[in-house]
Amino acid sequence: MLPRSLEFQNGLYLDLNELPLTDEFFFHFLQYFLSQNLHLTIFTQINPFELNSKVNVLPDTLSRLKQFNFEIIEEPDEELLFKLIEKHLKSKSITVPDRIIQETMNHINRTYLDAYIAAGTINHLLSQNNHNINLSLIKNHYEQI
C-alpha cells in the first residue's frame, strides 16, 4: 500500500538510485518542475538531507529538493539480495548453484542495482567460460576490478 503522500495525482515519479547532486543539469531539471508548478516524487536509496559535509552539492540543490516528495528505498537484506540475483538470472534462463550467488554477494554492495549488475556479471562469466563457472572464477573476477 502506498503512503497517502504518494496518491496518484497529476504528478511524475522519478526513480534514482543515486541523486546527481553535483550535476548542474539536475539542478535545472528541478528548477523547471518548480517554475511550472509540477509535482514530482523521487524514489532513491540515499537521503540527500543526511549526507555528510564532504559531499560536494551544487548550491541550492538541496533547498530545491525539499520542495518535492521523497521516498527512501532501503537497501535489500541478504535474503532479498540473493533472491534478486537469482531472479535476474532466471529471467535469462540461467541457473547456477547457490554458492555461486553467495560468493558473488561477498563482493558487491547491497543495492538493487548491484544485484542486477551481479547477475549480468555471472551471465558474462558463463558465456566467456563455455558455461562453466566456479567460486575461483568469481573471486578472480572481483579481485581484478
Backbone as JSON Lines, residues from 0, in Angstrom:
{"i":0,"aa":"M","n":[0.85,-1.18,0.0],"ca":[0.0,0.0,0.0],"c":[0.89,1.25,0.0]}
{"i":1,"aa":"L","n":[0.54,2.19,-0.82],"ca":[1.31,3.43,-0.92],"c":[0.91,4.4,0.18]}
{"i":2,"aa":"P","n":[1.88,5.11,0.74],"ca":[1.54,6.15,1.72],"c":[0.67,7.22,1.07]}
{"i":3,"aa":"R","n":[-0.11,7.9,1.86],"ca":[-1.01,8.93,1.32],"c":[-0.27,9.98,0.48]}
{"i":4,"aa":"S","n":[0.98,10.28,0.86],"ca":[1.73,11.3,0.14],"c":[2.04,10.88,-1.29]}
{"i":5,"aa":"L","n":[1.79,9.62,-1.64],"ca":[2.08,9.14,-2.99],"c":[0.84,8.84,-3.81]}
{"i":6,"aa":"E","n":[-0.3,9.3,-3.35],"ca":[-1.51,9.06,-4.13],"c":[-1.3,9.62,-5.53]}
{"i":7,"aa":"F","n":[-1.77,8.89,-6.5],"ca":[-1.55,9.28,-7.89],"c":[-2.4,10.49,-8.24]}
{"i":8,"aa":"Q","n":[-1.72,11.61,-8.31],"ca":[-2.33,12.83,-8.77],"c":[-1.61,13.21,-10.05]}
{"i":9,"aa":"N","n":[-1.81,14.35,-10.54],"ca":[-1.14,14.77,-11.77],"c":[0.32,15.08,-11.49]}
{"i":10,"aa":"G","n":[1.09,14.07,-11.18],"ca":[2.5,14.27,-10.88],"c":[3.34,13.23,-11.57]}
{"i":11,"aa":"L","n":[4.62,13.4,-11.46],"ca":[5.57,12.48,-12.07],"c":[6.37,11.79,-10.98]}
{"i":12,"aa":"Y","n":[6.91,10.62,-11.35],"ca":[7.67,9.82,-10.41],"c":[9.03,9.55,-11.02]}
{"i":13,"aa":"L","n":[10.06,9.77,-10.24],"ca":[11.43,9.62,-10.7],"c":[12.14,8.62,-9.8]}
{"i":14,"aa":"D","n":[12.71,7.59,-10.4],"ca":[13.41,6.56,-9.65],"c":[14.91,6.76,-9.86]}
{"i":15,"aa":"L","n":[15.6,7.19,-8.81],"ca":[17.04,7.44,-8.89],"c":[17.74,6.62,-7.83]}
{"i":16,"aa":"N","n":[18.64,5.73,-8.24],"ca":[19.43,5.0,-7.26],"c":[20.39,5.94,-6.55]}
{"i":17,"aa":"E","n":[20.93,6.86,-7.29],"ca":[21.8,7.88,-6.72],"c":[21.35,9.23,-7.26]}
{"i":18,"aa":"L","n":[21.25,10.18,-6.39],"ca":[20.87,11.51,-6.82],"c":[22.09,12.23,-7.39]}
{"i":19,"aa":"P","n":[21.96,12.81,-8.58],"ca":[23.1,13.53,-9.18],"c":[23.22,14.93,-8.59]}
{"i":20,"aa":"L","n":[23.56,15.0,-7.34],"ca":[23.55,16.27,-6.61],"c":[24.61,17.26,-7.06]}
{"i":21,"aa":"T","n":[25.59,16.8,-7.81],"ca":[26.65,17.7,-8.29],"c":[26.43,18.1,-9.74]}
{"i":22,"aa":"D","n":[25.36,17.65,-10.34],"ca":[25.1,17.88,-11.75],"c":[24.25,19.14,-11.94]}
{"i":23,"aa":"E","n":[24.77,20.08,-12.7],"ca":[24.04,21.33,-12.94],"c":[22.75,21.08,-13.69]}
{"i":24,"aa":"F","n":[22.73,20.11,-14.59],"ca":[21.51,19.77,-15.33],"c":[20.4,19.33,-14.36]}
{"i":25,"aa":"F","n":[20.76,18.55,-13.34],"ca":[19.77,18.1,-12.36],"c":[19.17,19.29,-11.62]}
{"i":26,"aa":"F","n":[20.0,20.26,-11.26],"ca":[19.51,21.47,-10.61],"c":[18.48,22.17,-11.49]}
{"i":27,"aa":"H","n":[18.79,22.32,-12.78],"ca":[17.86,22.99,-13.71],"c":[16.61,22.15,-13.96]}
{"i":28,"aa":"F","n":[16.77,20.85,-13.92],"ca":[15.63,19.94,-14.04],"c":[14.66,20.2,-12.88]}
{"i":29,"aa":"L","n":[15.18,20.26,-11.67],"ca":[14.34,20.53,-10.5],"c":[13.71,21.92,-10.58]}
{"i":30,"aa":"Q","n":[14.5,22.88,-11.01],"ca":[14.01,24.25,-11.13],"c":[12.85,24.33,-12.13]}
{"i":31,"aa":"Y","n":[12.93,23.57,-13.19],"ca":[11.85,23.55,-14.18],"c":[10.54,23.07,-13.52]}
{"i":32,"aa":"F","n":[10.63,22.0,-12.74],"ca":[9.43,21.49,-12.07],"c":[8.84,22.54,-11.14]}
{"i":33,"aa":"L","n":[9.7,23.23,-10.42],"ca":[9.22,24.27,-9.51],"c":[8.59,25.44,-10.27]}
{"i":34,"aa":"S","n":[9.24,25.88,-11.33],"ca":[8.73,27.03,-12.07],"c":[7.42,26.72,-12.79]}
{"i":35,"aa":"Q","n":[7.22,25.45,-13.14],"ca":[5.98,25.06,-13.82],"c":[4.92,24.53,-12.84]}
{"i":36,"aa":"N","n":[5.25,24.58,-11.56],"ca":[4.37,24.09,-10.5],"c":[3.94,22.63,-10.76]}
{"i":37,"aa":"L","n":[4.9,21.81,-11.13],"ca":[4.66,20.4,-11.39],"c":[5.02,19.57,-10.15]}
{"i":38,"aa":"H","n":[4.25,18.54,-9.9],"ca":[4.51,17.66,-8.77],"c":[5.52,16.59,-9.18]}
{"i":39,"aa":"L","n":[6.4,16.26,-8.26],"ca":[7.42,15.25,-8.52],"c":[7.67,14.46,-7.24]}
{"i":40,"aa":"T","n":[7.68,13.15,-7.37],"ca":[8.06,12.27,-6.27],"c":[9.32,11.55,-6.69]}
{"i":41,"aa":"I","n":[10.32,11.57,-5.82],"ca":[11.61,10.96,-6.12],"c":[11.81,9.75,-5.21]}
{"i":42,"aa":"F","n":[12.07,8.61,-5.83],"ca":[12.42,7.39,-5.11],"c":[13.93,7.24,-5.18]}
{"i":43,"aa":"T","n":[14.59,7.04,-4.05],"ca":[16.03,6.96,-4.05],"c":[16.51,6.12,-2.87]}
{"i":44,"aa":"Q","n":[17.74,5.64,-2.97],"ca":[18.32,4.87,-1.88],"c":[19.09,5.74,-0.91]}
{"i":45,"aa":"I","n":[19.35,6.97,-1.27],"ca":[20.08,7.84,-0.34],"c":[19.19,9.0,0.08]}
{"i":46,"aa":"N","n":[19.34,9.38,1.31],"ca":[18.62,10.53,1.82],"c":[19.54,11.75,1.65]}
{"i":47,"aa":"P","n":[19.22,12.65,0.74],"ca":[20.12,13.77,0.47],"c":[20.26,14.73,1.65]}
{"i":48,"aa":"F","n":[19.35,14.66,2.59],"ca":[19.39,15.59,3.72],"c":[20.2,15.03,4.88]}
{"i":49,"aa":"E","n":[20.72,13.82,4.72],"ca":[21.56,13.21,5.75],"c":[22.99,12.98,5.24]}
{"i":50,"aa":"L","n":[23.36,13.63,4.16],"ca":[24.7,13.47,3.62],"c":[25.72,14.2,4.48]}
{"i":51,"aa":"N","n":[26.93,13.65,4.52],"ca":[27.96,14.33,5.3],"c":[28.46,15.56,4.53]}
{"i":52,"aa":"S","n":[29.15,16.41,5.21],"ca":[29.59,17.68,4.64],"c":[30.67,17.51,3.57]}
{"i":53,"aa":"K","n":[31.24,16.32,3.43],"ca":[32.27,16.09,2.42],"c":[31.7,15.91,1.02]}
{"i":54,"aa":"V","n":[30.39,15.69,0.92],"ca":[29.75,15.54,-0.38],"c":[29.57,16.92,-0.98]}
{"i":55,"aa":"N","n":[30.1,17.12,-2.16],"ca":[30.04,18.42,-2.83],"c":[28.73,18.54,-3.59]}
{"i":56,"aa":"V","n":[27.82,19.33,-3.08],"ca":[26.5,19.5,-3.68],"c":[26.42,20.89,-4.28]}
{"i":57,"aa":"L","n":[25.82,20.99,-5.46],"ca":[25.64,22.31,-6.05],"c":[24.8,23.19,-5.12]}
{"i":58,"aa":"P","n":[25.17,24.45,-5.0],"ca":[24.4,25.35,-4.13],"c":[22.92,25.36,-4.53]}
{"i":59,"aa":"D","n":[22.08,25.38,-3.56],"ca":[20.63,25.48,-3.71],"c":[19.95,24.19,-4.2]}
{"i":60,"aa":"T","n":[20.72,23.17,-4.53],"ca":[20.09,21.92,-4.98],"c":[19.27,21.3,-3.85]}
{"i":61,"aa":"L","n":[19.85,21.26,-2.65],"ca":[19.12,20.67,-1.53],"c":[17.86,21.46,-1.19]}
{"i":62,"aa":"S","n":[17.93,22.77,-1.29],"ca":[16.73,23.56,-1.0],"c":[15.64,23.3,-2.04]}
{"i":63,"aa":"R","n":[16.04,23.08,-3.29],"ca":[15.07,22.74,-4.32],"c":[14.46,21.35,-4.05]}
{"i":64,"aa":"L","n":[15.31,20.42,-3.63],"ca":[14.83,19.07,-3.36],"c":[13.79,19.03,-2.25]}
{"i":65,"aa":"K","n":[13.9,19.94,-1.3],"ca":[12.95,19.96,-0.18],"c":[11.52,20.27,-0.63]}
{"i":66,"aa":"Q","n":[11.38,20.76,-1.85],"ca":[10.06,21.1,-2.38],"c":[9.31,19.88,-2.92]}
{"i":67,"aa":"F","n":[10.0,18.74,-2.99],"ca":[9.41,17.55,-3.6],"c":[9.21,16.44,-2.58]}
{"i":68,"aa":"N","n":[8.42,15.46,-2.96],"ca":[8.21,14.28,-2.12],"c":[9.36,13.31,-2.31]}
{"i":69,"aa":"F","n":[9.8,12.74,-1.2],"ca":[10.88,11.75,-1.24],"c":[10.41,10.47,-0.61]}
{"i":70,"aa":"E","n":[10.79,9.37,-1.2],"ca":[10.59,8.07,-0.6],"c":[11.94,7.37,-0.64]}
{"i":71,"aa":"I","n":[12.47,7.08,0.53],"ca":[13.77,6.43,0.62],"c":[13.56,4.92,0.51]}
{"i":72,"aa":"I","n":[14.3,4.3,-0.37],"ca":[14.22,2.86,-0.58],"c":[15.36,2.21,0.2]}
{"i":73,"aa":"E","n":[15.01,1.41,1.17],"ca":[16.02,0.74,1.99],"c":[16.79,-0.28,1.16]}
{"i":74,"aa":"E","n":[18.06,-0.47,1.51],"ca":[18.86,-1.48,0.83],"c":[18.3,-2.86,1.12]}
{"i":75,"aa":"P","n":[18.41,-3.78,0.16],"ca":[17.89,-5.13,0.39],"c":[18.74,-5.88,1.41]}
{"i":76,"aa":"D","n":[18.09,-6.72,2.22],"ca":[18.86,-7.55,3.15],"c":[19.47,-8.72,2.38]}
{"i":77,"aa":"E","n":[20.22,-9.56,3.07],"ca":[20.94,-10.67,2.42],"c":[19.99,-11.59,1.65]}
{"i":78,"aa":"E","n":[18.9,-11.95,2.28],"ca":[17.96,-12.88,1.65],"c":[17.35,-12.28,0.38]}
{"i":79,"aa":"L","n":[16.94,-11.02,0.47],"ca":[16.35,-10.37,-0.7],"c":[17.39,-10.19,-1.8]}
{"i":80,"aa":"L","n":[18.6,-9.82,-1.43],"ca":[19.66,-9.65,-2.43],"c":[19.89,-10.96,-3.18]}
{"i":81,"aa":"F","n":[19.94,-12.06,-2.45],"ca":[20.1,-13.37,-3.07],"c":[18.97,-13.64,-4.05]}
{"i":82,"aa":"K","n":[17.74,-13.42,-3.6],"ca":[16.56,-13.68,-4.44],"c":[16.56,-12.79,-5.68]}
{"i":83,"aa":"L","n":[17.01,-11.55,-5.55],"ca":[17.06,-10.64,-6.7],"c":[18.04,-11.14,-7.75]}
{"i":84,"aa":"I","n":[19.23,-11.53,-7.3],"ca":[20.23,-12.03,-8.25],"c":[19.69,-13.29,-8.93]}
{"i":85,"aa":"E","n":[19.13,-14.17,-8.13],"ca":[18.56,-15.41,-8.66],"c":[17.46,-15.12,-9.67]}
{"i":86,"aa":"K","n":[16.6,-14.16,-9.37],"ca":[15.5,-13.8,-10.28],"c":[16.03,-13.21,-11.59]}
{"i":87,"aa":"H","n":[17.02,-12.34,-11.49],"ca":[17.61,-11.76,-12.71],"c":[18.23,-12.86,-13.58]}
{"i":88,"aa":"L","n":[18.86,-13.83,-12.95],"ca":[19.45,-14.94,-13.7],"c":[18.37,-15.8,-14.34]}
{"i":89,"aa":"K","n":[17.33,-16.11,-13.58],"ca":[16.25,-16.95,-14.12],"c":[15.53,-16.27,-15.28]}
{"i":90,"aa":"S","n":[15.46,-14.95,-15.24],"ca":[14.82,-14.24,-16.35],"c":[15.61,-14.4,-17.65]}
{"i":91,"aa":"K","n":[16.88,-14.79,-17.51],"ca":[17.73,-15.07,-18.68],"c":[17.91,-16.57,-18.88]}
{"i":92,"aa":"S","n":[17.05,-17.35,-18.2],"ca":[17.1,-18.82,-18.26],"c":[18.43,-19.38,-17.79]}
{"i":93,"aa":"I","n":[18.98,-18.78,-16.76],"ca":[20.26,-19.21,-16.19],"c":[20.02,-19.73,-14.78]}
{"i":94,"aa":"T","n":[20.55,-20.9,-14.51],"ca":[20.51,-21.47,-13.17],"c":[21.93,-21.8,-12.76]}
{"i":95,"aa":"V","n":[22.33,-21.33,-11.59],"ca":[23.66,-21.62,-11.05],"c":[23.49,-22.12,-9.62]}
{"i":96,"aa":"P","n":[24.49,-22.83,-9.11],"ca":[24.41,-23.26,-7.71],"c":[24.34,-22.06,-6.77]}
{"i":97,"aa":"D","n":[23.67,-22.25,-5.65],"ca":[23.52,-21.17,-4.66],"c":[24.86,-20.61,-4.22]}
{"i":98,"aa":"R","n":[25.88,-21.44,-4.13],"ca":[27.18,-20.98,-3.64],"c":[27.81,-19.96,-4.59]}
{"i":99,"aa":"I","n":[27.46,-20.01,-5.88],"ca":[27.96,-19.02,-6.85],"c":[27.35,-17.65,-6.53]}
{"i":100,"aa":"I","n":[26.07,-17.66,-6.26],"ca":[25.4,-16.39,-5.91],"c":[25.93,-15.88,-4.58]}
{"i":101,"aa":"Q","n":[26.11,-16.76,-3.61],"ca":[26.63,-16.36,-2.3],"c":[28.03,-15.74,-2.45]}
{"i":102,"aa":"E","n":[28.88,-16.37,-3.24],"ca":[30.23,-15.83,-3.44],"c":[30.17,-14.46,-4.11]}
{"i":103,"aa":"T","n":[29.3,-14.31,-5.08],"ca":[29.14,-13.02,-5.75],"c":[28.71,-11.95,-4.75]}
{"i":104,"aa":"M","n":[27.81,-12.33,-3.85],"ca":[27.32,-11.38,-2.85],"c":[28.44,-10.91,-1.92]}
{"i":105,"aa":"N","n":[29.48,-11.71,-1.76],"ca":[30.6,-11.31,-0.91],"c":[31.41,-10.16,-1.51]}
{"i":106,"aa":"H","n":[31.17,-9.87,-2.77],"ca":[32.0,-8.87,-3.48],"c":[31.22,-7.65,-3.96]}
{"i":107,"aa":"I","n":[29.93,-7.57,-3.65],"ca":[29.13,-6.46,-4.17],"c":[28.52,-5.67,-3.02]}
{"i":108,"aa":"N","n":[28.06,-4.48,-3.35],"ca":[27.33,-3.66,-2.39],"c":[25.9,-4.16,-2.28]}
{"i":109,"aa":"R","n":[25.22,-3.8,-1.24],"ca":[23.85,-4.24,-1.0],"c":[22.86,-3.24,-1.6]}
{"i":110,"aa":"T","n":[22.79,-3.21,-2.93],"ca":[21.84,-2.33,-3.61],"c":[21.09,-3.12,-4.67]}
{"i":111,"aa":"Y","n":[19.96,-2.61,-5.07],"ca":[19.17,-3.25,-6.12],"c":[19.93,-3.23,-7.44]}
{"i":112,"aa":"L","n":[20.58,-2.12,-7.71],"ca":[21.34,-2.0,-8.95],"c":[22.49,-3.0,-8.98]}
{"i":113,"aa":"D","n":[23.19,-3.16,-7.86],"ca":[24.3,-4.1,-7.81],"c":[23.83,-5.55,-7.97]}
{"i":114,"aa":"A","n":[22.63,-5.86,-7.52],"ca":[22.08,-7.21,-7.73],"c":[21.9,-7.46,-9.22]}
{"i":115,"aa":"Y","n":[21.38,-6.47,-9.92],"ca":[21.19,-6.58,-11.37],"c":[22.54,-6.72,-12.08]}
{"i":116,"aa":"I","n":[23.51,-5.91,-11.69],"ca":[24.84,-5.95,-12.31],"c":[25.51,-7.29,-12.02]}
{"i":117,"aa":"A","n":[25.34,-7.81,-10.79],"ca":[25.94,-9.1,-10.42],"c":[25.4,-10.22,-11.29]}
{"i":118,"aa":"A","n":[24.11,-10.21,-11.57],"ca":[23.52,-11.23,-12.44],"c":[24.12,-11.12,-13.85]}
{"i":119,"aa":"G","n":[24.31,-9.9,-14.31],"ca":[24.94,-9.7,-15.62],"c":[26.38,-10.18,-15.63]}
{"i":120,"aa":"T","n":[27.08,-9.99,-14.52],"ca":[28.46,-10.46,-14.4],"c":[28.51,-11.98,-14.46]}
{"i":121,"aa":"I","n":[27.63,-12.64,-13.74],"ca":[27.58,-14.1,-13.77],"c":[27.28,-14.58,-15.18]}
{"i":122,"aa":"N","n":[26.33,-13.94,-15.83],"ca":[26.0,-14.31,-17.21],"c":[27.21,-14.13,-18.12]}
{"i":123,"aa":"H","n":[27.91,-13.03,-17.97],"ca":[29.1,-12.76,-18.78],"c":[30.19,-13.8,-18.54]}
{"i":124,"aa":"L","n":[30.43,-14.12,-17.28],"ca":[31.45,-15.13,-16.95],"c":[31.08,-16.5,-17.5]}
{"i":125,"aa":"L","n":[29.81,-16.82,-17.46],"ca":[29.36,-18.09,-18.04],"c":[29.62,-18.13,-19.54]}
{"i":126,"aa":"S","n":[29.29,-17.07,-20.23],"ca":[29.47,-17.05,-21.69],"c":[30.94,-17.06,-22.07]}
{"i":127,"aa":"Q","n":[31.8,-16.43,-21.26],"ca":[33.23,-16.41,-21.56],"c":[33.92,-17.74,-21.28]}
{"i":128,"aa":"N","n":[33.31,-18.56,-20.44],"ca":[33.96,-19.79,-19.99],"c":[33.17,-21.04,-20.36]}
{"i":129,"aa":"N","n":[32.56,-21.02,-21.53],"ca":[31.82,-22.19,-22.03],"c":[30.81,-22.73,-21.03]}
{"i":130,"aa":"H","n":[30.12,-21.84,-20.37],"ca":[29.06,-22.17,-19.41],"c":[29.57,-22.92,-18.19]}
{"i":131,"aa":"N","n":[30.86,-22.8,-17.91],"ca":[31.45,-23.36,-16.69],"c":[31.77,-22.2,-15.76]}
{"i":132,"aa":"I","n":[31.32,-22.31,-14.54],"ca":[31.58,-21.26,-13.57],"c":[31.88,-21.93,-12.23]}
{"i":133,"aa":"N","n":[32.8,-21.33,-11.49],"ca":[33.13,-21.85,-10.16],"c":[33.49,-20.68,-9.25]}
{"i":134,"aa":"L","n":[33.69,-21.0,-7.98],"ca":[33.96,-19.96,-6.99],"c":[35.24,-19.2,-7.29]}
{"i":135,"aa":"S","n":[36.24,-19.93,-7.76],"ca":[37.53,-19.31,-8.08],"c":[37.38,-18.27,-9.19]}
{"i":136,"aa":"L","n":[36.59,-18.58,-10.17],"ca":[36.35,-17.66,-11.29],"c":[35.69,-16.38,-10.79]}
{"i":137,"aa":"I","n":[34.72,-16.53,-9.9],"ca":[34.04,-15.35,-9.32],"c":[35.04,-14.52,-8.52]}
{"i":138,"aa":"K","n":[35.8,-15.17,-7.64],"ca":[36.78,-14.45,-6.82],"c":[37.79,-13.7,-7.7]}
{"i":139,"aa":"N","n":[38.32,-14.38,-8.69],"ca":[39.31,-13.76,-9.58],"c":[38.73,-12.55,-10.3]}
{"i":140,"aa":"H","n":[37.52,-12.68,-10.77],"ca":[36.87,-11.58,-11.48],"c":[36.78,-10.33,-10.58]}
{"i":141,"aa":"Y","n":[36.27,-10.51,-9.37],"ca":[36.08,-9.36,-8.49],"c":[37.39,-8.83,-7.91]}
{"i":142,"aa":"E","n":[38.41,-9.66,-7.82],"ca":[39.71,-9.18,-7.36],"c":[40.36,-8.29,-8.41]}
{"i":143,"aa":"Q","n":[40.03,-8.5,-9.68],"ca":[40.62,-7.72,-10.77],"c":[39.98,-6.34,-10.91]}
{"i":144,"aa":"I","n":[38.8,-6.16,-10.37],"ca":[38.14,-4.84,-10.5],"c":[38.23,-4.05,-9.23]}
